[in-house]
């Protein structure tokens, strides 16, 4: 009886929590627009976005060309990495799995390295400049290379996981794949043009500072992949109870696995392509969502990861740009401050992974 009352109370609490975190997300988005090296008042910010601003042209440039695309990239990037991590943790039944630890982001990094470091363009300095020097299909080529790289590594890890039962062994193998790929990237860097190496090195620090050209590719790719992830909620719930249970419900496990591979590769590959390898969001956010919503139901966790992941990415981006200062911190260093304590907590406390799901 108490269990039924607790479940009913949790279901009533979910909409309230979703609304609260949605409000927090909106506040974080606005703060990321308003605060920075130059603080712009809220009313001016809204006037600029609505196209009614009459004033300093430099402020309009800051909002429309720098901060707004950056905030959009952070929102979608944080959501994508969080959902990708959630899917990996469910697929491998491993509470510490994500696209970064299992080598998927490393595979995307290798794909980007092959395109950027071996590109025919001559412009140096930043990745967007180099992509523009590559012509019309520069951005699309980078996304395709990142997707193929991440999908290839994920296929290898998944192939190994079918033959090895120990999740610790799979985790170690994923890390080893990452080290091997990193060594290949190091060799490419060693023999590449200094300008391209500089652009690639800055990219590896992680940043949401991308432009509208890149946003026009990033947002549609992530939107489609997030929709696919939400549609996979019920199969993901079944996987929590084991492959045998999923197949007993009439699900085609091979097709489900391929769908998860495609969506995870799209999510992690697209973000890594333009924003660099951003650590820990994929590990930390799913556990935060499970702890806050007290559920393992992916019909709740996927939307929760989208909102909370986007919120944490926006806050990380805000901290990285040090409001009131012209200095900028590496984004991955800031996300690690959020993510590492959560991972430590999961390891020390033990995860309640997979409990409490109701299908």
C-alpha positions as CSV (number, residue, x, y, z in Angstrom):
1,X,0.0,0.0,0.0
2,X,2.8,2.4,0.9
3,X,4.6,1.5,-2.3
4,X,1.5,2.4,-4.4
5,X,1.1,5.7,-2.6
6,X,4.8,6.4,-3.1
7,X,4.5,5.7,-6.9
8,X,1.4,7.8,-7.2
9,X,3.1,10.7,-5.4
10,X,6.2,10.4,-7.6
11,X,4.0,10.6,-10.7
12,X,2.4,13.8,-9.3
13,X,5.8,15.2,-8.5
14,X,7.2,14.7,-12.0
15,X,5.3,17.6,-13.8
16,X,6.3,20.0,-11.0
17,X,9.9,19.1,-11.2
18,X,9.9,19.4,-15.0
19,X,8.4,22.9,-14.7
20,X,10.9,23.9,-12.1
21,X,13.9,22.7,-14.2
22,X,12.4,24.3,-17.3
23,X,12.3,27.6,-15.5
24,X,15.9,27.1,-14.3
25,X,16.8,26.3,-17.9
26,X,15.2,29.5,-19.2
27,X,17.0,31.6,-16.5
28,X,20.3,30.0,-17.4
29,X,19.7,30.7,-21.1
30,X,19.0,34.4,-20.3
31,X,22.0,34.7,-18.0
32,X,24.2,33.3,-20.7
33,X,23.0,36.0,-23.1
34,X,23.2,38.9,-20.6
35,X,26.4,38.2,-18.7
36,X,29.9,38.2,-20.1
37,X,33.0,40.4,-20.6
38,X,30.5,43.1,-21.5
39,X,27.3,43.0,-19.4
40,X,24.2,43.9,-21.5
41,X,21.0,44.9,-19.7
42,X,18.1,42.4,-20.0
43,X,15.7,44.8,-21.8
44,X,18.4,45.7,-24.4
45,X,19.1,42.0,-25.0
46,X,15.4,41.3,-25.7
47,X,15.2,44.4,-27.9
48,X,18.2,43.1,-29.9
49,X,16.7,39.6,-30.3
50,X,13.3,41.0,-31.3
51,X,14.9,43.4,-33.9
52,X,13.7,46.6,-32.2
53,X,17.1,47.7,-30.8
54,X,18.4,51.2,-31.6
55,X,21.7,51.8,-30.1
56,X,25.3,50.6,-30.0
57,X,25.8,48.3,-33.0
58,X,28.6,46.4,-31.2
59,X,26.1,45.2,-28.5
60,X,23.9,43.9,-31.3
61,X,26.8,42.0,-32.8
62,X,27.8,40.5,-29.4
63,X,24.2,39.2,-28.8
64,X,23.3,38.0,-32.3
65,X,26.6,36.8,-33.6
66,X,28.3,35.5,-30.4
67,X,26.1,34.9,-27.4
68,X,22.8,33.7,-29.0
69,X,24.4,31.0,-31.2
70,X,26.6,30.0,-28.2
71,X,23.6,29.6,-25.9
72,X,21.8,27.6,-28.5
73,X,24.8,25.3,-29.0
74,X,25.1,24.9,-25.2
75,X,21.4,24.0,-24.9
76,X,21.5,21.4,-27.6
77,X,25.0,20.2,-26.9
78,X,24.3,19.6,-23.2
79,X,21.0,17.8,-24.0
80,X,22.7,15.6,-26.7
81,X,25.6,14.5,-24.5
82,X,23.3,13.7,-21.5
83,X,20.9,11.6,-23.6
84,X,23.8,9.8,-25.3
85,X,25.2,9.0,-21.9
86,X,21.8,7.8,-20.7
87,X,21.5,5.4,-23.6
88,X,25.0,4.1,-23.2
89,X,24.5,3.4,-19.5
90,X,21.3,1.5,-20.3
91,X,22.7,-0.4,-23.3
92,X,25.8,-1.6,-21.4
93,X,24.1,-1.7,-18.0
94,X,27.1,0.2,-16.7
95,X,26.5,3.3,-14.5
96,X,29.8,4.8,-15.6
97,X,29.4,4.4,-19.3
98,X,29.1,7.4,-21.7
99,X,30.3,8.3,-25.1
100,X,33.5,9.8,-23.7
101,X,34.6,6.9,-21.5
102,X,33.7,4.2,-24.0
103,X,35.8,5.8,-26.7
104,X,32.9,7.1,-28.9
105,X,34.0,10.7,-28.5
106,X,37.6,9.7,-29.2
107,X,36.4,8.1,-32.5
108,X,34.6,11.4,-33.4
109,X,37.8,13.2,-32.5
110,X,39.8,11.0,-34.9
111,X,37.3,11.7,-37.7
112,X,37.5,15.5,-37.1
113,X,41.4,15.2,-36.9
114,X,41.5,13.5,-40.3
115,X,39.4,16.2,-41.8
116,X,40.9,19.2,-40.1
117,X,44.5,18.3,-40.0
118,X,44.6,16.8,-43.6
119,X,42.2,19.4,-45.1
120,X,43.1,21.3,-48.2
121,X,42.2,24.7,-46.6
122,X,44.9,27.2,-45.7
123,X,43.2,29.4,-43.2
124,X,44.3,29.0,-39.6
125,X,43.3,30.2,-36.2
126,X,40.0,28.7,-35.4
127,X,38.0,25.7,-36.6
128,X,35.2,27.8,-38.2
129,X,37.8,29.8,-40.2
130,X,39.3,26.5,-41.4
131,X,35.9,25.1,-42.3
132,X,35.1,28.2,-44.3
133,X,38.4,27.8,-46.2
134,X,37.3,24.3,-47.1
135,X,34.3,25.5,-49.1
136,X,30.6,24.8,-49.0
137,X,30.8,21.3,-47.7
138,X,33.4,21.8,-45.0
139,X,31.0,21.7,-42.0
140,X,29.0,18.7,-43.5
141,X,32.3,16.8,-44.0
142,X,33.3,17.3,-40.4
143,X,29.9,16.1,-39.1
144,X,30.0,13.1,-41.3
145,X,33.6,12.2,-40.3
146,X,32.7,12.6,-36.6
147,X,29.6,10.5,-36.9
148,X,31.4,7.7,-38.8
149,X,34.3,7.8,-36.3
150,X,32.0,7.6,-33.3
151,X,29.8,4.9,-34.9
152,X,32.8,2.7,-35.7
153,X,34.2,2.8,-32.1
154,X,30.7,2.1,-30.7
155,X,30.3,-0.9,-33.0
156,X,33.6,-2.3,-31.8
157,X,32.7,-1.8,-28.2
158,X,29.3,-3.4,-28.7
159,X,30.8,-6.3,-30.6
160,X,33.2,-7.0,-27.7
161,X,30.4,-6.5,-25.1
162,X,28.4,-9.4,-26.7
163,X,31.3,-11.8,-26.0
164,X,32.4,-10.5,-22.6
165,X,30.1,-10.4,-19.6
166,X,32.2,-8.3,-17.3
167,X,31.2,-4.6,-17.6
168,X,34.6,-3.6,-16.0
169,X,36.4,-5.4,-18.8
170,X,34.3,-3.6,-21.4
171,X,35.0,-0.3,-19.7
172,X,38.7,-0.9,-19.7
173,X,38.6,-1.9,-23.4
174,X,36.7,1.2,-24.2
175,X,39.4,3.3,-22.5
176,X,42.1,1.4,-24.4
177,X,40.3,2.1,-27.7
178,X,40.4,5.8,-26.7
179,X,44.2,5.6,-25.9
180,X,44.9,4.0,-29.3
181,X,42.9,6.6,-31.1
182,X,44.6,9.4,-29.2
183,X,48.0,8.0,-30.3
184,X,46.9,8.1,-33.9
185,X,45.7,11.7,-33.5
186,X,49.0,12.6,-31.9
187,X,50.9,11.3,-34.9
188,X,48.6,13.3,-37.2
189,X,49.3,16.4,-35.1
190,X,53.0,15.8,-35.2
191,X,53.1,15.9,-39.1
192,X,50.5,18.6,-39.6
193,X,50.7,22.3,-40.5
194,X,51.1,24.5,-37.3
195,X,48.0,26.6,-38.1
196,X,45.8,23.6,-38.4
197,X,47.3,22.1,-35.3
198,X,46.5,25.4,-33.4
199,X,42.9,25.2,-34.6
200,X,42.6,21.6,-33.7
201,X,44.2,22.1,-30.3
202,X,41.8,24.9,-29.4
203,X,38.9,22.7,-30.5
204,X,40.0,19.9,-28.1
205,X,39.6,22.2,-25.1
206,X,35.8,22.3,-25.8
207,X,33.7,25.3,-26.6
208,X,30.2,26.3,-27.6
209,X,31.5,29.3,-29.4
210,X,30.2,28.4,-32.9
211,X,28.5,30.4,-35.6
212,X,25.1,30.3,-37.3
213,X,26.5,28.2,-40.2
214,X,27.4,25.5,-37.8
215,X,24.2,25.9,-35.8
216,X,22.2,25.3,-39.0
217,X,23.7,21.8,-39.1
218,X,24.1,21.0,-35.4
219,X,20.5,21.8,-34.3
220,X,18.7,19.7,-37.0
221,X,20.9,16.7,-36.5
222,X,20.6,16.8,-32.7
223,X,16.8,17.4,-32.9
224,X,16.2,14.3,-35.0
225,X,18.5,12.2,-32.8
226,X,16.7,13.4,-29.6
227,X,13.3,12.6,-31.2
228,X,14.6,9.1,-32.0
229,X,15.9,8.7,-28.4
230,X,12.5,9.6,-27.0
231,X,10.8,7.1,-29.3
232,X,13.2,4.5,-28.0
233,X,12.1,5.0,-24.4
234,X,10.0,1.9,-24.1
235,X,12.7,-0.4,-25.7
236,X,15.3,1.2,-23.4
237,X,13.1,0.4,-20.4
238,X,12.9,-3.2,-21.5
239,X,16.7,-3.4,-21.8
240,X,17.0,-2.5,-18.2
241,X,15.4,-5.9,-17.4
242,X,17.7,-7.8,-19.8
243,X,18.0,-8.7,-23.4
244,X,15.9,-11.9,-22.8
245,X,13.0,-9.9,-21.4
246,X,13.2,-7.4,-24.3
247,X,12.9,-10.2,-26.8
248,X,10.1,-11.9,-24.8
249,X,8.1,-8.8,-25.3
250,X,8.4,-9.3,-29.1
251,X,11.1,-6.6,-29.6
252,X,13.8,-7.1,-32.3
253,X,16.9,-6.6,-30.1
254,X,19.3,-6.3,-33.1
255,X,17.2,-3.4,-34.6
256,X,16.9,-1.7,-31.2
257,X,20.6,-2.0,-30.7
258,X,21.3,-0.5,-34.1
259,X,18.9,2.3,-33.5
260,X,20.6,3.1,-30.2
261,X,24.0,3.0,-31.9
262,X,22.8,5.5,-34.6
263,X,21.2,7.9,-32.2
264,X,24.2,7.9,-29.8
265,X,26.7,8.3,-32.7
266,X,24.6,11.2,-34.1
267,X,24.3,12.9,-30.7
268,X,28.0,12.5,-29.6
269,X,29.4,12.9,-33.1
270,X,27.6,16.1,-33.9
271,X,28.5,17.8,-30.6
272,X,32.1,16.6,-30.8
273,X,32.4,17.8,-34.4
274,X,31.7,21.5,-33.6
275,X,32.2,21.8,-29.8
276,X,35.1,19.5,-29.1
277,X,35.2,16.6,-26.7
278,X,33.3,17.8,-23.6
279,X,33.8,15.6,-20.6
280,X,31.5,14.3,-17.8
281,X,28.1,15.6,-18.8
282,X,27.2,12.3,-20.3
283,X,28.1,10.4,-17.1
284,X,26.8,12.9,-14.5
285,X,23.5,14.1,-15.8
286,X,21.7,10.7,-16.1
287,X,22.5,10.0,-12.5
288,X,21.3,13.4,-11.4
289,X,18.1,12.8,-13.2
290,X,17.6,9.4,-11.6
291,X,18.3,10.8,-8.2
292,X,16.0,13.8,-8.6
293,X,13.1,12.0,-10.3
294,X,13.6,8.8,-8.3
295,X,12.9,6.6,-11.4
296,X,14.6,4.6,-14.1
297,X,11.7,5.1,-16.6
298,X,13.2,6.5,-19.8
299,X,9.9,8.2,-20.7
300,X,10.8,10.6,-17.8
301,X,14.6,10.4,-17.9
302,X,15.0,11.4,-21.6
303,X,13.1,14.7,-21.3
304,X,14.8,15.2,-17.9
305,X,18.2,14.7,-19.4
306,X,17.4,17.1,-22.2
307,X,16.4,19.9,-19.7
308,X,19.0,19.3,-17.0
309,X,21.8,18.6,-19.4
310,X,21.0,21.8,-21.3
311,X,20.8,23.7,-18.1
312,X,24.2,22.5,-16.8
313,X,25.8,23.1,-20.2
314,X,24.6,26.7,-20.1
315,X,25.8,27.3,-16.6
316,X,29.2,25.7,-17.5
317,X,29.5,28.0,-20.5
318,X,28.6,31.0,-18.3
319,X,31.3,30.1,-15.8
320,X,33.8,29.3,-18.6
321,X,33.5,32.9,-19.9
322,X,34.0,34.4,-16.5
323,X,31.5,37.3,-16.4
324,X,33.1,40.6,-16.0
325,X,36.4,39.4,-17.3
326,X,38.0,39.0,-20.8
327,X,39.5,35.6,-19.8
328,X,38.0,32.3,-20.9
329,X,38.4,28.9,-19.3
330,X,38.5,25.6,-21.2
331,X,34.9,24.3,-21.2
332,X,35.8,20.7,-20.4
333,X,37.6,21.9,-17.3
334,X,34.4,23.5,-16.1
335,X,32.1,20.6,-16.9
336,X,34.5,18.3,-15.1
337,X,33.9,20.4,-11.9
338,X,30.3,19.4,-12.2
339,X,30.7,15.9,-13.4
340,X,33.6,14.4,-11.5
341,X,32.0,14.8,-8.0
342,X,28.9,12.9,-9.3
343,X,31.0,10.1,-10.7
344,X,32.9,9.8,-7.4
345,X,29.6,9.7,-5.6
346,X,28.3,7.0,-7.8
347,X,31.4,4.9,-7.3
348,X,31.5,5.3,-3.5
349,X,27.8,5.0,-2.8
350,X,26.9,2.4,-5.4
351,X,24.4,3.1,-8.1
352,X,20.7,2.2,-7.9
353,X,20.9,1.8,-11.7
354,X,18.0,0.1,-13.3
355,X,15.7,0.1,-10.2
356,X,12.2,1.4,-10.1
357,X,11.3,1.2,-13.7
358,X,7.7,0.6,-14.6
359,X,6.9,-0.4,-18.2
